[in-house]
Amino acid sequence: MPVPTADARRRELGDFLRSRRGRVTPREAGIVPGPRRRTPGLRREEVAAAAGVSLTWYTWLEQGRVNGVSRQVLDSLARALRLDEPEHRHLLELAGEPAAEPSGPVPVTREVRDLLAMVEPNLGHVVTRCLDLVAWNAPVDALLRDMPDRPSGEDLNIVWMMFHNAWMRDRFADWDAEARWLTALLRNEAGRQAGNPRFQRLVARLTATSPRFRAFWESHDIVPFTPSERRLRHPALGEVTLRYMKINVENDPDLSVLVHYAPPGSPAAEALARLSRA
């Protein structure tokens, strides 16, 4: 997929602002329209005043002539134009700003939780782009049942657990290859997550506490996510080979559903069924 140039992003940003400006009525913005008003939406000067910027600067912004917009101004424009959460996030992306870090638990919609239940007895869990584990189904819960001191908070992260949890090390038949792959997968997000405080904290903690991670990270190897297979070892499963794939959550590009599954009728599928009944 072609990467938009800076000029293309600025034009798209200006077009988006104009379209949102034309959608907000004066009354929605607290403006009493005069009898001769012909503009159906807001005028540029009204948006500029509401956002606390000059009319000239805002005009240049709509014309794609401004390089760099502060987060504070973008948030002010979002309020002035009454943008909803997806529109606000789109505005930030067009301006090259990272979305705000969630202040609490990452929300997982009912539909995503329904999908996790539908894939049972296969293993399904939801992760962020930083590979934080935010939701999982009953088979995953059963798989983790014998994990001592199950992590919580920011430690509930697949990469962190891979390098700091002996239980995880024991479960992967080829730990070294899996750990390298996860590190390269995380490194592949470095450009997109450069301004994400959560990403920065995770990498800083891992490099400070795990020499193996630091060595893998400093190699700068990257891999995109591709469906494949992995071998797992577990007391309730034995050693099984599972296929895995990723399903993107369309209304939240920061979330993905990962599914580990076995071909129907295979020994691995029977092992997963036993795990779900345990």
N, C-alpha and C positions, 0 to 999 in steps of 0.2 A: 504494500500500500504506500503511495507516495506521501512523504512528509511535507505538510504545508510550509511554505516559505514564510519568513517574517512579514513580508508585504501581504501575502495572502491572508495571514492571520489578522493583520491590522484591518484589512478590508472586510473580512468576515465579522470582526468585532464591531466595526462601524455599522455594517448592515444589521447586525443583531440589535444594537442599541436603537437604531431608527425604527426597527419593527416593533420593539417593545414600547418605545415612546409613543408610537401611533396607536397602541392598544389601550393605554391608560387614559381614562376619561378625566377631564379637569375635576369633576366632583369627587372621583376616587382619590385624587391628589389633594383635596381640600381647597380647590380653587373654584370660585364662583364665576362661571363663564358669562361674558357680556353678551348683549343681544346681537352684536355684529361678528361674533367669533365664527370662523369658518374651519379652523383646524379641529379635526375630530379627536385627536389625541392631545398630547402635551407639546408645547413649543420648546425649542431648544433652550431658550432662556429660563423657562420654568424648571426644566430638569437641572440645568446648571445651578440655579439658585437653591433648589432643594438638596442638591448634593454638595453645595459649598465650594463650587469651582467657578472659574470665569466662563463667560459665554464664549469667548474666543477659543479658549483651551478646549471646551467641550465640543465646539464646532470642528476643530481640528481632529479631535478624537473620532467623531463620526465620519470624518473624511479619510481616516486611516493615516493621519499625518503625525501621530504621537508615538514615540518610542518609550515604552515603559510606563506603567501606571501602578501606583502604590496600592497595596491591599486595602488600606483605609479608604481610598477614593473609590475603589471597586465596590466595597461594601456599601458606601454611601450611595453610589449609583444604583445598586441593587435595591436599596430601600426606596429611593426616589421613584424607581420604575416598578416597584411592587413585584419584584421577581420572586417566584417560588423557589424551593430548594434545588430542583434540577436546573432551572434557568440560572440561578446564582452560580452553581457549580460550572455550568457551561460558560458563563461570563469569565470566571476565573481561569478556566482552561484556555479560552481564546486569548487572554492576556498573559498566559504563561505563568500563572500563579497557582500554587498547590491549594487544594481544598482545605478547609479548616479541619484540624484534628478533632475527632469526636470527643465530646466531654464525658461521655459515659459508655456503657456497653454498646457495641455495634448492633444496630437493629437488624433483625432477620425477619423477613415478611412471612406471613402465613403460607403463602404459595411455596416459598422455598422450603419451609418446614414440611409441607405436604409432600414435596418432591423427595426429601430425605426419607420420609416414611414409605413412599412408593418404591424406592429402590431396594428396600429390605427384602431378603436377608443380606444383601450386599452392603458393604461399608460405605457410608456417605457422610461427608463433613464439609463445612463451609469455612473458607479461609479468606483473609484479606490479601492484598497485594504484598504485604509484608510477611505473609504466611502465618499470621495470628489465627489461631483456631477459635472460631466464634460460635459454632453450633455443630451438632453431630447427631446421628440416629442411634437407635437402641443397639444394633450390632457393634458399633464403635464403642459405645459405653461398656458393652460386655467385654470387648477386646481389652479395654483399659482397666478392667476391674481389678486385675492383680498388680497394677502399677502402684508401688508404694509412694506416698506423698505426692499425689497427683498435683502438677503445677497449677497455678492460678494467676490471674492478672497478666502482666506482661511476660511472665515466664511460660504462659500457655501459648507457645509459639513453636511451630514444627522445627524450625532451624535451631532455636535455642535448646529444645529438648533433644534434638539429634546429637548435639555436642556436649550436653550437660546431664543427660539422663541415662543411667546405666541400663534401665529397662528398655529404652529405645535401641541402644547399641546391641542388646541381646536379641531383639526382634528381627533385625535385618540380617539376612544371610550374607550380604555383601555390603557391610556398613561403609567401608571406605568409598566405594563407588557412589553409594547413595548420598553420603555427606558431601562429596565433591559436586554431585549433580544439584543438590539443594543450594549449595553456596553459589554455583554458577547461575542458578535460577534467580536467586536473590540479587546477584550482581547485575543480571539482565534488567532489573527494575531500577537500577541506580540513577539513570537519567531521568526517568519519570518521577522518581521519589526524592530527588535531590533536595527539595524544600520541605519534605515531610518530617516533622520532628520525631514521629514514632520510628520511622525508618532510620534516622540518624542515631537515635538512642539504641536501637537494636544492634546496629553494626558496631557502634562504639563499645557496647557491653561485650559483644562476642569477640571482637578483636582484643579487648583487654583481658578476657578470661580464658580464651581457648587458643593455644598456639596452633592447633590443627586448623581451626577456622581461619585464623590470621594468615596462615600459609596459603590456604586455598583461595582466600579473598584477594591476597596480593598477587596472585597469578593472573587476575583479571579475565579469567575464563568466563564466558557467558553461554547460556543455552536458552532457547525458547522452550516453553512447555510443549511436549509432544506426547500423545498417548503411547504407552508401552506396557511392560510387565515388570513385576518385582517379586522377589521371593521373601516370604515372611515366615518367621518361626514363632509358635505360640503353643503353650501347653494344651489349649483346647482345640487347636487346629492341626498340630504337627507342623511340618514344613510344607507350605503351599505356594504355588505361583499364581498370582492374581494380576489381571489386567487392570489398567487404570486410565481414566479419562477425566477431562475437566469440562464443566458446563458453565459458561459465563452467565451471570445474573444481569439481564439486559437493563433493568431499571436502577441498577447500582453497579457501575463498572469497577468498583473497588472490591467486589465480592465474587467468588467463584465457588461452585460446588464440585468437589472431587469425589469420584466414585471408584472404589476398588471392587471389581466384580470377577466372577468366574463363569465360564461357559456352562450353560444349562446341562445338567446330567453328569458333569465332571466330578471327580473326587473332591476338588476344591469347593465346588458348589455345595456338595453334601456337607463338607466341613463347616462352611458358613451357615448352613441351615442348622447344624447342631449348635453352633455358637449362639444363634438367635434364640434357641430353645433353652439354653443353659440359664 
